Amino acid sequence: MAKFLFCSLDAALIGDIAWQVAKEGHSVRYYSH
């Protein structure tokens, strides 16, 4: 399992990407400003 951290100003876009990665079984955290 890989760990991913996403940072973005666009919460909608980064949420989509983070959700796809999480569905694959990886650990995901993201921060949007």
TAFEN-V643014 format. One record per residue. RES is the residue in one small letter. SS is DSSP state (H for helix, E for strand, - for the rest). PSI is psi in radians with two decimals (NA if undefined). OMEGA is omega as a letter, one per 20 degrees, with the letter a starting at -180 (999 if undefined). Layout:
res=RES ss=SS psi=PSI omega=OMEGA
res=RES ss=SS psi=PSI omega=OMEGA
This chain:
res=m ss=- psi=2.29 omega=r
res=a ss=- psi=2.75 omega=r
res=k ss=E psi=2.39 omega=a
res=f ss=E psi=2.47 omega=r
res=l ss=E psi=2.13 omega=r
res=f ss=E psi=2.38 omega=r
res=c ss=E psi=2.33 omega=a
res=s ss=E psi=2.69 omega=r
res=l ss=- psi=-0.27 omega=a
res=d ss=- psi=1.65 omega=a
res=a ss=H psi=-0.65 omega=a
res=a ss=H psi=-0.80 omega=a
res=l ss=H psi=-0.85 omega=a
res=i ss=H psi=-0.55 omega=r
res=g ss=H psi=-0.71 omega=r
res=d ss=H psi=-0.81 omega=a
res=i ss=H psi=-0.80 omega=a
res=a ss=H psi=-0.68 omega=r
res=w ss=H psi=-0.73 omega=r
res=q ss=H psi=-0.76 omega=a
res=v ss=H psi=-0.72 omega=r
res=a ss=H psi=-0.66 omega=r
res=k ss=H psi=-0.48 omega=r
res=e ss=- psi=-0.04 omega=r
res=g ss=- psi=0.21 omega=r
res=h ss=- psi=2.79 omega=r
res=s ss=E psi=2.21 omega=a
res=v ss=E psi=2.38 omega=r
res=r ss=E psi=2.51 omega=r
res=y ss=E psi=2.66 omega=a
res=y ss=E psi=2.24 omega=r
res=s ss=E psi=2.44 omega=a
res=h ss=- psi=NA omega=999
